[in-house]
Amino acid sequence: MTDHIIIGGGVIGLTLAYGLACQNESVVVLERGTCGRGTSRAAAGMLATDIELRAELHALAARSRRLYPLLARRLERETGIDCGYREQPFLLKRKGREHLFPAVGQIDPRRLTTALMYALHARGISIEEQVDVTRIEENDDFIRIESNAGIWTGRTVTVAAGRGSQALLDTADISIATYGVKGEGLAVRLAGQPLRSILFDDAGYLVPKADGRILIGATELPHDETVGVSVAGITSLLQAAERLYPPIRDAVIEEVWSGVRPQTASGLPYIGVADSSRRIFLATGHHRHGILLAPATAEVLVNTLRLIQKEEVR
């Protein structure tokens, strides 16, 4: 039996697994598909704590923002992988006015996912992919997880499966209020005229990456969980991008994508122990802020889970 089972191999689940592994806790990560191939892969990785964020989340976001450079440096030391953390100017255009933030952080979610997986493998953490969990059963002393690939037992389980979290929790008779919000985006490459600032307005954003790509996003379609990228969505993003940065019209499109983020009725994520449970924990419902809030979410849960372990040892 392992100490902790984490369901979900996106940035939040992997960051939590890494935090627990660094405290010498035993962990198993169960991922329905391939780690990092869900909405984490589609994220732009902006770490702007003052944009599009409810007031109740400002303190958590600020803590996460402080943790990111430490996490990125530690992962690079352990794995040799540059997670793409850097700070650069951020120009916000809103209501006819411009606000320049001189140094806003960003991370590359794909590189971060790869680095986390390398670090977890190096620490002997088991990451099981293509595992479709069918039931979560809570007992007095342990958690039992049933799946298409077998059965796992642990002292706790944390559900960090994005939009899929609600269905998983239903199997344990735990209810959360979430709905899907589809987002679409694309990556382009522009020769000869590098963009050095993040540009953002209410219609879209441009995020330049270290490898020369510029990420353009993102549509927001509540209660839409369809697969694929629409012509209308990409057209609207390209029009918004050209208004923000006219030279973008000469860029070459490299990739398009879509994903469905989990949003909650309250607009606040679920972080912590589930109602009426002692061993089932939640890390879901972060909507557009999953990458930003991942380190602080992991920190909160690591501290809580380790406290439970200590109390049970007594």
TORKOL-4160 file (C-alpha; in steps of 0.2 Angstrom, whole numbers, padded with zeros to 4 digits, m for minus):
314
<pt num="1" X="0000" Y="0000" Z="0000"/>
<pt num="2" X="0006" Y="0017" Z="m0005"/>
<pt num="3" X="0005" Y="0033" Z="0006"/>
<pt num="4" X="m0004" Y="0043" Z="m0007"/>
<pt num="5" X="m0013" Y="0040" Z="m0024"/>
<pt num="6" X="m0015" Y="0055" Z="m0036"/>
<pt num="7" X="m0028" Y="0053" Z="m0050"/>
<pt num="8" X="m0023" Y="0065" Z="m0064"/>
<pt num="9" X="m0006" Y="0068" Z="m0073"/>
<pt num="10" X="m0007" Y="0086" Z="m0077"/>
<pt num="11" X="0004" Y="0100" Z="m0070"/>
<pt num="12" X="m0006" Y="0101" Z="m0054"/>
<pt num="13" X="m0006" Y="0082" Z="m0050"/>
<pt num="14" X="0012" Y="0080" Z="m0055"/>
<pt num="15" X="0018" Y="0095" Z="m0045"/>
<pt num="16" X="0009" Y="0088" Z="m0030"/>
<pt num="17" X="0017" Y="0071" Z="m0033"/>
<pt num="18" X="0034" Y="0080" Z="m0034"/>
<pt num="19" X="0031" Y="0089" Z="m0018"/>
<pt num="20" X="0026" Y="0073" Z="m0008"/>
<pt num="21" X="0041" Y="0064" Z="m0016"/>
<pt num="22" X="0053" Y="0078" Z="m0010"/>
<pt num="23" X="0046" Y="0074" Z="0008"/>
<pt num="24" X="0050" Y="0055" Z="0006"/>
<pt num="25" X="0032" Y="0050" Z="0004"/>
<pt num="26" X="0027" Y="0036" Z="m0007"/>
<pt num="27" X="0016" Y="0041" Z="m0021"/>
<pt num="28" X="0007" Y="0033" Z="m0036"/>
<pt num="29" X="0001" Y="0044" Z="m0050"/>
<pt num="30" X="m0014" Y="0037" Z="m0061"/>
<pt num="31" X="m0017" Y="0046" Z="m0077"/>
<pt num="32" X="m0032" Y="0041" Z="m0089"/>
<pt num="33" X="m0022" Y="0046" Z="m0105"/>
<pt num="34" X="m0005" Y="0052" Z="m0106"/>
<pt num="35" X="0003" Y="0064" Z="m0093"/>
<pt num="36" X="0002" Y="0082" Z="m0098"/>
<pt num="37" X="m0008" Y="0079" Z="m0114"/>
<pt num="38" X="m0024" Y="0087" Z="m0107"/>
<pt num="39" X="m0027" Y="0106" Z="m0104"/>
<pt num="40" X="m0010" Y="0108" Z="m0096"/>
<pt num="41" X="m0003" Y="0106" Z="m0114"/>
<pt num="42" X="m0014" Y="0119" Z="m0120"/>
<pt num="43" X="m0010" Y="0132" Z="m0107"/>
<pt num="44" X="0000" Y="0148" Z="m0111"/>
<pt num="45" X="0009" Y="0148" Z="m0094"/>
<pt num="46" X="0007" Y="0166" Z="m0090"/>
<pt num="47" X="0010" Y="0169" Z="m0071"/>
<pt num="48" X="0001" Y="0186" Z="m0070"/>
<pt num="49" X="m0007" Y="0187" Z="m0053"/>
<pt num="50" X="m0017" Y="0203" Z="m0055"/>
<pt num="51" X="m0026" Y="0198" Z="m0071"/>
<pt num="52" X="m0043" Y="0189" Z="m0072"/>
<pt num="53" X="m0041" Y="0183" Z="m0054"/>
<pt num="54" X="m0054" Y="0183" Z="m0041"/>
<pt num="55" X="m0049" Y="0193" Z="m0025"/>
<pt num="56" X="m0050" Y="0177" Z="m0014"/>
<pt num="57" X="m0036" Y="0169" Z="m0024"/>
<pt num="58" X="m0024" Y="0184" Z="m0024"/>
<pt num="59" X="m0014" Y="0177" Z="m0009"/>
<pt num="60" X="m0013" Y="0160" Z="m0016"/>
<pt num="61" X="m0008" Y="0166" Z="m0033"/>
<pt num="62" X="0005" Y="0177" Z="m0025"/>
<pt num="63" X="0012" Y="0163" Z="m0015"/>
<pt num="64" X="0013" Y="0152" Z="m0031"/>
<pt num="65" X="0021" Y="0166" Z="m0041"/>
<pt num="66" X="0035" Y="0166" Z="m0027"/>
<pt num="67" X="0037" Y="0147" Z="m0028"/>
<pt num="68" X="0039" Y="0146" Z="m0047"/>
<pt num="69" X="0057" Y="0151" Z="m0049"/>
<pt num="70" X="0062" Y="0140" Z="m0035"/>
<pt num="71" X="0053" Y="0125" Z="m0042"/>
<pt num="72" X="0060" Y="0129" Z="m0060"/>
<pt num="73" X="0078" Y="0130" Z="m0053"/>
<pt num="74" X="0076" Y="0114" Z="m0043"/>
<pt num="75" X="0069" Y="0104" Z="m0057"/>
<pt num="76" X="0083" Y="0110" Z="m0069"/>
<pt num="77" X="0096" Y="0105" Z="m0057"/>
<pt num="78" X="0089" Y="0088" Z="m0055"/>
<pt num="79" X="0084" Y="0084" Z="m0073"/>
<pt num="80" X="0094" Y="0097" Z="m0084"/>
<pt num="81" X="0078" Y="0103" Z="m0092"/>
<pt num="82" X="0074" Y="0121" Z="m0093"/>
<pt num="83" X="0056" Y="0124" Z="m0089"/>
<pt num="84" X="0055" Y="0140" Z="m0098"/>
<pt num="85" X="0053" Y="0151" Z="m0083"/>
<pt num="86" X="0057" Y="0169" Z="m0086"/>
<pt num="87" X="0051" Y="0186" Z="m0082"/>
<pt num="88" X="0047" Y="0199" Z="m0096"/>
<pt num="89" X="0036" Y="0215" Z="m0098"/>
<pt num="90" X="0017" Y="0212" Z="m0099"/>
<pt num="91" X="0007" Y="0225" Z="m0108"/>
<pt num="92" X="m0012" Y="0225" Z="m0103"/>
<pt num="93" X="m0024" Y="0235" Z="m0114"/>
<pt num="94" X="m0041" Y="0238" Z="m0107"/>
<pt num="95" X="m0055" Y="0251" Z="m0109"/>
<pt num="96" X="m0044" Y="0261" Z="m0120"/>
<pt num="97" X="m0030" Y="0262" Z="m0108"/>
<pt num="98" X="m0013" Y="0253" Z="m0107"/>
<pt num="99" X="m0005" Y="0247" Z="m0091"/>
<pt num="100" X="0013" Y="0240" Z="m0092"/>
<pt num="101" X="0019" Y="0228" Z="m0079"/>
<pt num="102" X="0038" Y="0228" Z="m0081"/>
<pt num="103" X="0042" Y="0210" Z="m0075"/>
<pt num="104" X="0028" Y="0196" Z="m0076"/>
<pt num="105" X="0033" Y="0178" Z="m0075"/>
<pt num="106" X="0029" Y="0164" Z="m0087"/>
<pt num="107" X="0033" Y="0145" Z="m0088"/>
<pt num="108" X="0032" Y="0133" Z="m0102"/>
<pt num="109" X="0019" Y="0120" Z="m0096"/>
<pt num="110" X="0025" Y="0107" Z="m0108"/>
<pt num="111" X="0043" Y="0108" Z="m0103"/>
<pt num="112" X="0037" Y="0109" Z="m0085"/>
<pt num="113" X="0027" Y="0093" Z="m0087"/>
<pt num="114" X="0042" Y="0084" Z="m0094"/>
<pt num="115" X="0054" Y="0090" Z="m0080"/>
<pt num="116" X="0042" Y="0084" Z="m0067"/>
<pt num="117" X="0040" Y="0067" Z="m0075"/>
<pt num="118" X="0059" Y="0065" Z="m0076"/>
<pt num="119" X="0061" Y="0070" Z="m0058"/>
<pt num="120" X="0048" Y="0059" Z="m0052"/>
<pt num="121" X="0055" Y="0044" Z="m0061"/>
<pt num="122" X="0072" Y="0048" Z="m0054"/>
<pt num="123" X="0064" Y="0047" Z="m0037"/>
<pt num="124" X="0056" Y="0030" Z="m0040"/>
<pt num="125" X="0038" Y="0037" Z="m0041"/>
<pt num="126" X="0026" Y="0026" Z="m0051"/>
<pt num="127" X="0017" Y="0035" Z="m0065"/>
<pt num="128" X="0004" Y="0024" Z="m0072"/>
<pt num="129" X="m0004" Y="0030" Z="m0089"/>
<pt num="130" X="m0019" Y="0024" Z="m0098"/>
<pt num="131" X="m0028" Y="0020" Z="m0082"/>
<pt num="132" X="m0046" Y="0023" Z="m0082"/>
<pt num="133" X="m0052" Y="0024" Z="m0064"/>
<pt num="134" X="m0069" Y="0016" Z="m0062"/>
<pt num="135" X="m0072" Y="0018" Z="m0043"/>
<pt num="136" X="m0065" Y="0026" Z="m0027"/>
<pt num="137" X="m0069" Y="0017" Z="m0011"/>
<pt num="138" X="m0065" Y="0025" Z="0006"/>
<pt num="139" X="m0062" Y="0013" Z="0021"/>
<pt num="140" X="m0058" Y="0017" Z="0039"/>
<pt num="141" X="m0039" Y="0014" Z="0036"/>
<pt num="142" X="m0036" Y="0015" Z="0018"/>
<pt num="143" X="m0042" Y="0020" Z="0000"/>
<pt num="144" X="m0046" Y="0007" Z="m0013"/>
<pt num="145" X="m0045" Y="0012" Z="m0032"/>
<pt num="146" X="m0053" Y="0001" Z="m0045"/>
<pt num="147" X="m0048" Y="0003" Z="m0063"/>
<pt num="148" X="m0047" Y="m0005" Z="m0080"/>
<pt num="149" X="m0028" Y="m0009" Z="m0076"/>
<pt num="150" X="m0031" Y="m0016" Z="m0058"/>
<pt num="151" X="m0033" Y="m0011" Z="m0040"/>
<pt num="152" X="m0022" Y="0001" Z="m0030"/>
<pt num="153" X="m0023" Y="0005" Z="m0011"/>
<pt num="154" X="m0017" Y="0020" Z="m0002"/>
<pt num="155" X="m0019" Y="0030" Z="0014"/>
<pt num="156" X="m0026" Y="0045" Z="0004"/>
<pt num="157" X="m0031" Y="0049" Z="m0014"/>
<pt num="158" X="m0031" Y="0066" Z="m0022"/>
<pt num="159" X="m0042" Y="0069" Z="m0037"/>
<pt num="160" X="m0033" Y="0081" Z="m0049"/>
<pt num="161" X="m0041" Y="0075" Z="m0065"/>
<pt num="162" X="m0048" Y="0092" Z="m0072"/>
<pt num="163" X="m0065" Y="0090" Z="m0079"/>
<pt num="164" X="m0065" Y="0072" Z="m0076"/>
<pt num="165" X="m0064" Y="0074" Z="m0057"/>
<pt num="166" X="m0083" Y="0076" Z="m0055"/>
<pt num="167" X="m0086" Y="0059" Z="m0063"/>
<pt num="168" X="m0073" Y="0051" Z="m0052"/>
<pt num="169" X="m0080" Y="0058" Z="m0036"/>
<pt num="170" X="m0097" Y="0053" Z="m0040"/>
<pt num="171" X="m0091" Y="0035" Z="m0038"/>
<pt num="172" X="m0087" Y="0039" Z="m0020"/>
<pt num="173" X="m0104" Y="0048" Z="m0017"/>
<pt num="174" X="m0095" Y="0065" Z="m0016"/>
<pt num="175" X="m0103" Y="0079" Z="m0025"/>
<pt num="176" X="m0094" Y="0095" Z="m0032"/>
<pt num="177" X="m0102" Y="0108" Z="m0044"/>
<pt num="178" X="m0091" Y="0110" Z="m0059"/>
<pt num="179" X="m0094" Y="0113" Z="m0078"/>
<pt num="180" X="m0083" Y="0113" Z="m0093"/>
<pt num="181" X="m0077" Y="0128" Z="m0102"/>
<pt num="182" X="m0069" Y="0125" Z="m0119"/>
<pt num="183" X="m0054" Y="0135" Z="m0124"/>
<pt num="184" X="m0045" Y="0136" Z="m0141"/>
<pt num="185" X="m0028" Y="0142" Z="m0145"/>
<pt num="186" X="m0014" Y="0142" Z="m0158"/>
<pt num="187" X="0005" Y="0144" Z="m0159"/>
<pt num="188" X="0013" Y="0154" Z="m0173"/>
<pt num="189" X="0031" Y="0158" Z="m0178"/>
<pt num="190" X="0036" Y="0176" Z="m0184"/>
<pt num="191" X="0053" Y="0178" Z="m0192"/>
<pt num="192" X="0063" Y="0194" Z="m0191"/>
<pt num="193" X="0053" Y="0204" Z="m0178"/>
<pt num="194" X="0054" Y="0195" Z="m0161"/>
<pt num="195" X="0040" Y="0200" Z="m0149"/>
<pt num="196" X="0048" Y="0203" Z="m0132"/>
<pt num="197" X="0033" Y="0207" Z="m0121"/>
<pt num="198" X="0017" Y="0198" Z="m0117"/>
<pt num="199" X="0002" Y="0207" Z="m0124"/>
<pt num="200" X="m0015" Y="0205" Z="m0117"/>
<pt num="201" X="m0033" Y="0213" Z="m0119"/>
<pt num="202" X="m0050" Y="0207" Z="m0116"/>
<pt num="203" X="m0051" Y="0198" Z="m0133"/>
<pt num="204" X="m0035" Y="0188" Z="m0132"/>
<pt num="205" X="m0016" Y="0187" Z="m0128"/>
<pt num="206" X="0000" Y="0184" Z="m0136"/>
<pt num="207" X="0014" Y="0175" Z="m0126"/>
<pt num="208" X="0031" Y="0174" Z="m0134"/>
<pt num="209" X="0041" Y="0158" Z="m0129"/>
<pt num="210" X="0060" Y="0155" Z="m0128"/>
<pt num="211" X="0059" Y="0143" Z="m0143"/>
<pt num="212" X="0053" Y="0157" Z="m0154"/>
<pt num="213" X="0034" Y="0152" Z="m0154"/>
<pt num="214" X="0021" Y="0165" Z="m0150"/>
<pt num="215" X="0006" Y="0157" Z="m0142"/>
<pt num="216" X="m0011" Y="0166" Z="m0146"/>
<pt num="217" X="m0026" Y="0163" Z="m0135"/>
<pt num="218" X="m0039" Y="0159" Z="m0130"/>
<pt num="219" X="m0057" Y="0157" Z="m0133"/>
<pt num="220" X="m0069" Y="0153" Z="m0119"/>
<pt num="221" X="m0085" Y="0143" Z="m0122"/>
<pt num="222" X="m0094" Y="0139" Z="m0106"/>
<pt num="223" X="m0103" Y="0122" Z="m0106"/>
<pt num="224" X="m0095" Y="0117" Z="m0122"/>
<pt num="225" X="m0086" Y="0101" Z="m0121"/>
<pt num="226" X="m0084" Y="0097" Z="m0140"/>
<pt num="227" X="m0068" Y="0090" Z="m0147"/>
<pt num="228" X="m0058" Y="0100" Z="m0160"/>
<pt num="229" X="m0054" Y="0118" Z="m0165"/>
<pt num="230" X="m0067" Y="0129" Z="m0174"/>
<pt num="231" X="m0064" Y="0140" Z="m0189"/>
<pt num="232" X="m0074" Y="0154" Z="m0180"/>
<pt num="233" X="m0063" Y="0152" Z="m0164"/>
<pt num="234" X="m0046" Y="0153" Z="m0173"/>
<pt num="235" X="m0052" Y="0167" Z="m0184"/>
<pt num="236" X="m0057" Y="0178" Z="m0169"/>
<pt num="237" X="m0041" Y="0174" Z="m0160"/>
<pt num="238" X="m0031" Y="0179" Z="m0176"/>
<pt num="239" X="m0041" Y="0195" Z="m0178"/>
<pt num="240" X="m0038" Y="0200" Z="m0159"/>
<pt num="241" X="m0019" Y="0196" Z="m0161"/>
<pt num="242" X="m0018" Y="0207" Z="m0176"/>
<pt num="243" X="m0026" Y="0221" Z="m0167"/>
<pt num="244" X="m0013" Y="0219" Z="m0152"/>
<pt num="245" X="0002" Y="0216" Z="m0163"/>
<pt num="246" X="0000" Y="0220" Z="m0182"/>
<pt num="247" X="0016" Y="0211" Z="m0188"/>
<pt num="248" X="0008" Y="0195" Z="m0182"/>
<pt num="249" X="m0001" Y="0194" Z="m0199"/>
<pt num="250" X="0015" Y="0188" Z="m0207"/>
<pt num="251" X="0017" Y="0174" Z="m0195"/>
<pt num="252" X="0016" Y="0155" Z="m0199"/>
<pt num="253" X="0004" Y="0145" Z="m0190"/>
<pt num="254" X="0013" Y="0129" Z="m0182"/>
<pt num="255" X="m0001" Y="0122" Z="m0171"/>
<pt num="256" X="m0019" Y="0123" Z="m0165"/>
<pt num="257" X="m0027" Y="0115" Z="m0150"/>
<pt num="258" X="m0042" Y="0115" Z="m0139"/>
<pt num="259" X="m0046" Y="0109" Z="m0121"/>
<pt num="260" X="m0059" Y="0109" Z="m0108"/>
<pt num="261" X="m0056" Y="0117" Z="m0092"/>
<pt num="262" X="m0066" Y="0114" Z="m0076"/>
<pt num="263" X="m0075" Y="0129" Z="m0069"/>
<pt num="264" X="m0084" Y="0129" Z="m0052"/>
<pt num="265" X="m0101" Y="0137" Z="m0048"/>
<pt num="266" X="m0092" Y="0148" Z="m0036"/>
<pt num="267" X="m0077" Y="0152" Z="m0047"/>
<pt num="268" X="m0065" Y="0146" Z="m0034"/>
<pt num="269" X="m0056" Y="0129" Z="m0035"/>
<pt num="270" X="m0058" Y="0114" Z="m0024"/>
<pt num="271" X="m0042" Y="0112" Z="m0014"/>
<pt num="272" X="m0042" Y="0101" Z="0002"/>
<pt num="273" X="m0051" Y="0087" Z="0010"/>
<pt num="274" X="m0068" Y="0082" Z="0002"/>
<pt num="275" X="m0084" Y="0085" Z="0012"/>
<pt num="276" X="m0088" Y="0071" Z="0024"/>
<pt num="277" X="m0072" Y="0062" Z="0020"/>
<pt num="278" X="m0055" Y="0059" Z="0029"/>
<pt num="279" X="m0045" Y="0052" Z="0015"/>
<pt num="280" X="m0051" Y="0059" Z="m0001"/>
<pt num="281" X="m0044" Y="0076" Z="m0006"/>
<pt num="282" X="m0047" Y="0088" Z="m0021"/>
<pt num="283" X="m0036" Y="0098" Z="m0032"/>
<pt num="284" X="m0048" Y="0103" Z="m0046"/>
<pt num="285" X="m0059" Y="0117" Z="m0053"/>
<pt num="286" X="m0044" Y="0129" Z="m0056"/>
<pt num="287" X="m0052" Y="0135" Z="m0073"/>
<pt num="288" X="m0039" Y="0146" Z="m0082"/>
<pt num="289" X="m0027" Y="0147" Z="m0067"/>
<pt num="290" X="m0021" Y="0129" Z="m0065"/>
<pt num="291" X="m0004" Y="0132" Z="m0071"/>
<pt num="292" X="m0002" Y="0148" Z="m0060"/>
<pt num="293" X="m0009" Y="0140" Z="m0045"/>
<pt num="294" X="m0001" Y="0123" Z="m0046"/>
<pt num="295" X="0014" Y="0126" Z="m0034"/>
<pt num="296" X="0004" Y="0134" Z="m0020"/>
<pt num="297" X="m0010" Y="0121" Z="m0022"/>
<pt num="298" X="0003" Y="0107" Z="m0021"/>
<pt num="299" X="0011" Y="0116" Z="m0005"/>
<pt num="300" X="m0006" Y="0117" Z="0004"/>
<pt num="301" X="m0010" Y="0099" Z="0000"/>
<pt num="302" X="0008" Y="0092" Z="0004"/>
<pt num="303" X="0007" Y="0101" Z="0021"/>
<pt num="304" X="m0011" Y="0094" Z="0025"/>
<pt num="305" X="m0007" Y="0076" Z="0019"/>
<pt num="306" X="0009" Y="0075" Z="0029"/>
<pt num="307" X="0000" Y="0081" Z="0044"/>
<pt num="308" X="m0013" Y="0067" Z="0042"/>
<pt num="309" X="0001" Y="0054" Z="0041"/>
<pt num="310" X="0010" Y="0061" Z="0057"/>
<pt num="311" X="m0007" Y="0060" Z="0066"/>
<pt num="312" X="m0010" Y="0042" Z="0061"/>
<pt num="313" X="0008" Y="0036" Z="0066"/>
<pt num="314" X="0005" Y="0043" Z="0084"/>
